[in-house]
């Protein structure tokens, strides 16, 4: 086999270099998620790093390798958020000027945090490819050292320290499941894990909307597509690295794809069951366990929760959508007479059934109904889908018929 660009010695050297400056995040078994997934689930909580992402590992390892002159002139990087924060935080801590180019669609919270760490932030480019070109041009023009988010040997080695810690904590893991964007995390983890436990299987996970690494891994070519909206923007990468692709082909068992809905569901489960906030990219690994039960059944599986930087508004949307899918929140539209007392009757029926009305609205502009009628819209909270059906049945028994599909059903 051709020599790989990163070795286990590189990962161990990175661990020595960054040790003490990073959080050694916990690896813990989840009894509840294990029962649900049908395998023994061990979670690596990289969302508990100071910047809430594994990206600190590679960023710091690369910064520590700069020459005194390079440190003085400063660094440039491109990132959708987590690499940006890792570079900005540790560059600031080490007194190194940092300039970060971020795509225009980067979540506000990631832009704010990067600036708060003292970096100069430039919003440019519609995706990582365009941001990368802008960052490289800026680095060349200003004499800055460019720090790639994934296709850099020292960055890859730094990311591999996450798996090194996992296998030190749980030496007999059968499988390792890692989110994949550009491939830096899974490459470093694969190098470390395969050296420590050769029999371990490494699985990468991508969102179906951005399957570039999976396409290359399976011998195909990257299919060009326009920028697509994904909850997993941290792994929304159109062009994986050359080094990372080579490492994945050599050491990774497979790259799995998961849907946006599966990622949302996994994120909500991690929040509700583990009481931990992760971003979409970080939830992809557990989503893959739920989507591929036969692959992981009965095995001891380590899942890397890669980061926790999620916009609060987006998180609230995910929670509400999950509640709707489970039937715990439903939107109803009822045609009622436009006269006093009807809303009170409806409210009484819902209350007697144990439901909780969250929102109420009237629409008198519906032209398909009588001018003496109105559409009553309600958002109702119920215990579960069965309870929601009970509420609808009670309303129907009193003559209040829902006019359309129940939201989330």
N, C-alpha and C positions, 0 to 999 in steps of 0.2 A: 504494500500500500504506500502511495506517495506520502511523504512527510507532511503533516498538517502544520499550518502556520502558528498554532498555539499548542503548547504542551502542558502536561500536568505540573511540571516544574515551574512554568510561567504562572499558573494559577496559585501554586503554593507561595511563590515569590510575591504575588499580588496580595495574598492574605497577610503576609508579614508586613508589607508596605502600608496597607490601609488599616491594619489592626489597631484598635484604640481610637480611631477617628470616626468609625462607623458603628452603628448599632448591630450587635449580633442578634438578629431577629429570631424569635422562637419558632420551632417546628413542633406542632402539636397535633395530636390525634383528635378528630371530631367524631364522637360516638354517634351523634344524630345523623350527620351527613354520611357516615359510613353505612348506617342502616338504610338510608334512602338510596344511596348509590350502589349498594350491594358489594362493596369492597371496603378495605380498610383505608380510610382517607387521612393522610397527614398533610397539614397545611403549613406552608412556609410564609410567615407574615411579613413580607417585604414592604407592605404598606405602613409598617411601623418604623421605617427609617425616618430620619429627621425631615427629609423632603418628601417623605411618603412614597418612595420608589426605589427599586433596585439600582436605578441608573447611577446613583451615587458611587457605587462600587467601581464601575469602569471609569467614570469621570475622574475620580480621585486618583486611581492608579495611573491614568494618563497624565494628569497634571503633575504628579510627583516625579515623572520622568523628564520634565522640561529642563532645559539648561538654564543657568542664571540669566542669560541674555533673552531667551524665549520668555521666561517669566516676566522680565521687565517690559518687553514689548506687548505682551498680552496674548489672549487667545480668542478665537472665533468658533462658533458652533451653530448648527442648525438643528431645530428640534420642534416637535409639536407640544413640548411641555416638560416631560420628566427629565430628559437629558439636559434640557436647558436649566432646570432648577438644580440638578446635580452639579453641573459645571459652574453655574453662578454662585452657588453656596460655597463650594470648596475653593473656588478661585478667590472669592472674597475673603474667606478665612485665611488663605495663604498669601493675600496681598497681590494677587495677579489680576490685572484688568481683563474683563470679559465682555465680549459682544456676542449677542445671541440673535440670530435671524429666525423668526417664527412664522409659519404660514398664516395668512390672513384669518383663517377660520379657527385658529387656536382658541380653546375656551378661555374666557376672561380671567378665571381664577388662576390658570397657569401663567398667563402673561403677568398678572399682578404679582404673584409670588416670585417670579423670576426677577422682576424689577426690584422687588423688596429686598432681594439678596444682593443688590448693588450692581447688577449687570446693565449694560446698555442694550435695550431691546429694540429690534427693528422688525416690524411686521411687513413681510414681503413674500409674495408667491401664493398661488392657490393650493399648492400641495408641497410635500417634502422635496420633490424633485426640483421645483422652482426655488424653494427656500434654500436648498443645498447649493444651487448655482449662484444665488445671490451671496450666500455666506462665503463661498470659496473666492468669488470675485473681490469681496471686501477684504478677506484675509490677504490676498495677493496685493491689493492696492495699499494696505496699511502695514504690511509686514507682520501679520499676526499668525500664530500657529493654529491651524485648523484642527479641531478635535471632532472626529467623526462619531456619530452616535452608536454605530455598531460595527463598521468594517475597519477595525483597527485592532491590532494584536493585543495591545495593552488594555484596551477597553474590554475586549472579549475575555481576557484573562481575569480582569477585575470582576466581571459579571459571574464568572465561574466560581467565585468564592461563595456564592449563595448555595450552590450544590455541594461544595466542600463541607459547609456547615451542616447541611441537611444529612449527608451521609455520616458525618461524625456523630450527629444526634440520633439518627435512626439507620444504623449500618446495613440492615437487611431489607431495605426497600426493594420491591420487585420492579417498580415502574416509576418514572418521573415524567410529569406532565407540565409543559412550559408554554406560555403564550409566545407567539412568534410574529414579529413585524419585520424588522430588518435581519433578525437572527442573531444578534449579539448575545442575548441572554441564553438562548438554548444552546448556542455553540460553546460558550464557556462552561455551561452546566454539563453538557455532554462530555467534554474533555475531562472534567473533574470526576463526574459520576462513573464513567467507563473505566477510568484508571483505578478508582477505589472499589468498584464492584462491576467487573467485566460482564456479568450476566444480566445487568439491569437493562431494561428496555426504556428508551427515551422517546416520548411522543410530543410533537409540537402541535399547537392549535392556532388556527387562524379563523377570522370571520369570513364567511362566504363571500362578502363583498370585496375583500382584498386577499385573494388566494395566491399571491405571486410566488411565495416560497414553496407552496404545495405544488404549483405548476412546474417549477424548476426541479423539485425533488423527484417528481414522477416522470421526468424526462421530457417534459413539454417546454413550451416557450411562454413567456408572460403575455397574456392577452390584454391589449390596451383597452382601457375603459375610462369614462369621464369620472371626475371626483364624485364619490358617493357618500352620503351621510351615514355614519356608523356610530353607535354608542362606544365602540372600541377604537377611538381615534388614536390611541397609543400604539396600536398595531396596524394602522391603516397605511401600510407602506407598499408602494407600487414596484419598487426595485430593491430586493434584498442585496446584501453585500456579496462580493466575490469570495472573500475568505469564509464568510458565514455559510454560504451555500455549499462550499467544498466540505466544511466540517459536518454539516447536516447530512450530506450524502454519505459520508463515511461512517458516522456514528449514530444517527437518528433512525429509529425504526419506521416512523411514518409521520406525516403531517396531516392532521385531521381538520375538517372544516365544520364550523357551527354557525347556526343562524343567529340573526339579531334577536329574535324572540327568545332563543335558548340562552343567550348571554344575559338578557334582561332578567329572565327567570332565575338564573344562577346568582346574579348580583343580589336580587331581592332575598333569596334564600340565605346567602352569606350574611346579609344584614340582619334578617330576622332570627336566624338560628345561631350564628356565631357572634352576633352583635359587633360585626366588623364592617367598616365602610371600605369598599374597593371600587376602582373604576372599571369601566367595561372591559378593557383589555385584560385586567387581572381576573375577571370572572370567567374568561373564556376557558380556562383549564377545567374548572369544575363543570362548566356547561358540557364539555366533551365527555366527562364521566357519565353524566346523565343521558347523553345522546348515544353512547356506545356501551350499554351495560354488559353485553357479552364479552367485549374486549377486556374489560377490567374486573369482571366478576371474581370475587374471592381473592384478589391480589392485594398486595400492600403498596399503595400508591401515594407518592409524594406530589403535591400540587403547589406550584409556586404562585402565590398571590402577589403579582408583580408590583402593584401600586395602588394608592388610594386617593389620587387626585381627581375628584369628580366634582363638577359644578353642582351646587346645591339645588338649583332649579331643575337640572337634568335628573338629579337623584330623586327629587319629589315627583317628577313625571314617571320615572320608573316604578316608584312605589305605588302611585295611583293606578298605573296600567296593570301592575301585578294584582292589585286588589280587584280590579275589574275582571281580569282573567279568571280569578278564583271565585267570582260571584259575590265577593264581599262588598263591592260597591257596584251599583247598577244605575243606569240612566233610564227613566221611564217617561213616556209621553202619553198623556191621557186627554181625550176630548171630553170636556165638561161644559155644562151650561154656565153662561157668564152671569151669575147671580150670587148674591151673598149666601154664605153658609156652605158652599160646595167644597171650598178648600179645607174648611174645618172638618167636613165629613171624611175627606180623603186622608187628612192628617191623623184623624182618630183611628181609621182602619189600620194605617201603617203602624201607629203607636201601639194599638192593641195586639198587633202581630209581632211586636218586639223589634220593629225596624226603627232606624234613626234617619230622619230627613236632614240632609246636609245642605241642599240648595233647592230653591223653588223659583220658577219663572213662568210668566204667562205670555202667550203669543196670540194676539188678536188679529194678526195680519194674514193668517192662513186663509187663502181664497177657496180651498177645497172643502171647507166646512161652513156650517150655518153662521150667519152674522151674529146670531144669539149665543154662539158657542165660543170657546177659547181652548187653546191647547195648553194644558198644564204640564210643565216639565219639572221633573224632580230627580235629584241625585240622592239615592237611598243607600244607607249602609246596612248590611245584614251579616249574620254570623258566617254563612257559607252559601254555596249555590242552592242547596236544598231549602234553606231558610228564605232566600230570595224568591224562589218559586212559590213558597207558601204565601209570601206577601202579595205576589202578583195574583195568585188564586183567590185570595180574600178580596182583593180589589175587584176582580172580575165577577165574583159572586154578588157583589153589590152594584154591578152595572158599570164599573169603571174599567174599560178595556184598554190595554196597552196598544198603541197604534203601530209600533214597529219592532225591529229587532232590539233585544236587550243589549246594551253596551257591554262588551267584554264577554259575551256568551257565544 
